[in-house]
């Protein structure tokens, strides 16, 4: 099996090639494929991929994020998953863990004393 020739980054890609592969790039971006993986599958450089399929990459990845977000909310609210609810609260609502100030209940006082050494000049 021979390795397909990779389209170098400086070579123009035909409009027909782009049109024929738009849906494929969109679907693969939607399932989380990296630029490197897509470039390898299409036998082109990553730079050419980003230039010629910018819209498909960004829209596919946006749909992936929307789907993940919706599923997280569904699981968190439906199953009442406390870990997921805390994570969503922190990330979407700006909630934070309360700071626990440890207070000492005993009657111990710590004093800081500074000692100065005197040096005699002879």
C-alpha positions in Angstrom: 0.0 0.0 0.0 1.5 3.3 -1.0 1.2 6.4 1.0 -0.9 9.2 -0.6 0.9 12.4 -1.6 0.3 15.2 0.9 -0.8 18.5 -0.7 1.9 21.0 0.5 0.8 24.2 2.3 1.8 26.4 -0.6 -0.2 24.6 -3.2 -3.8 25.8 -4.0 -6.6 23.4 -3.5 -9.4 23.2 -6.1 -12.8 24.6 -5.3 -14.3 21.3 -6.4 -12.1 19.4 -3.8 -13.2 21.8 -1.0 -16.9 21.5 -2.0 -16.6 17.7 -2.2 -15.2 17.4 1.3 -17.0 20.2 3.3 -19.6 17.8 4.8 -16.9 15.2 5.7 -14.8 17.9 7.5 -17.9 19.2 9.3 -18.9 15.8 10.6 -15.4 14.9 11.7 -14.9 18.2 13.5 -18.3 17.5 15.2 -17.0 14.2 16.7 -13.8 15.9 17.9 -11.2 15.0 15.2 -8.1 17.2 15.5 -6.7 19.3 12.6 -3.8 16.9 12.4 -6.1 13.9 12.0 -8.2 15.7 9.4 -5.2 16.9 7.4 -3.9 13.3 7.4 -7.2 11.9 6.2 -7.5 14.5 3.4 -3.7 14.3 2.6 -3.1 18.0 3.0 -1.2 20.2 5.4 -2.9 21.5 8.6 -2.5 25.0 7.4 -4.3 24.3 4.1 -7.1 22.5 6.1 -7.6 25.6 8.3 -7.6 28.0 5.4 -10.0 26.0 3.2 -12.3 24.6 5.8 -12.4 27.3 8.4 -16.2 27.5 8.6 -16.7 23.7 8.7 -14.1 23.3 11.5 -15.5 26.1 13.7 -19.2 25.1 13.2 -18.5 21.4 13.7 -16.6 22.0 16.9 -19.3 24.5 18.1 -21.9 21.8 17.6 -19.8 19.3 19.5 -19.5 21.8 22.5 -23.3 22.5 22.4 -24.1 18.8 22.5 -21.7 18.2 25.4 -23.1 21.1 27.3 -26.7 19.9 26.8 -25.8 16.4 27.8 -24.0 17.6 31.0 -27.1 19.7 32.0 -29.4 16.8 31.3 -27.3 14.4 33.4 -26.8 16.9 36.2 -30.4 18.0 36.5 -32.0 14.6 35.6 -29.9 12.4 37.8 -29.3 15.1 40.3 -25.5 14.5 40.1 -24.0 16.7 42.8 -20.5 16.7 41.3 -21.8 17.8 37.9 -24.1 20.4 39.4 -21.1 21.9 41.4 -19.0 21.9 38.2 -21.7 23.6 36.2 -22.3 26.2 39.0 -18.6 27.1 39.1 -18.2 27.3 35.3 -21.5 28.9 34.3 -22.7 30.8 37.3 -19.3 31.9 38.7 -19.9 30.1 42.0 -17.0 29.4 44.2 -16.2 27.1 47.1 -16.6 28.9 50.5 -13.2 29.7 52.1 -13.0 28.0 55.4 -11.2 30.3 57.9 -9.7 28.0 60.5 -10.1 29.7 63.9 -8.2 28.4 66.9 -10.6 27.9 69.9 -7.8 27.6 72.4 -6.4 30.4 74.5 -2.9 30.3 73.0 -1.3 33.5 72.0 1.8 33.6 69.9 4.0 36.6 70.2 6.6 37.6 67.7 9.7 39.2 69.2 12.5 40.8 67.3 15.9 40.8 68.8 18.6 43.2 67.8 22.1 42.2 68.2 24.3 45.0 69.4 27.8 45.1 68.0 30.5 47.0 69.7 32.9 48.9 67.5 36.4 48.9 68.7 
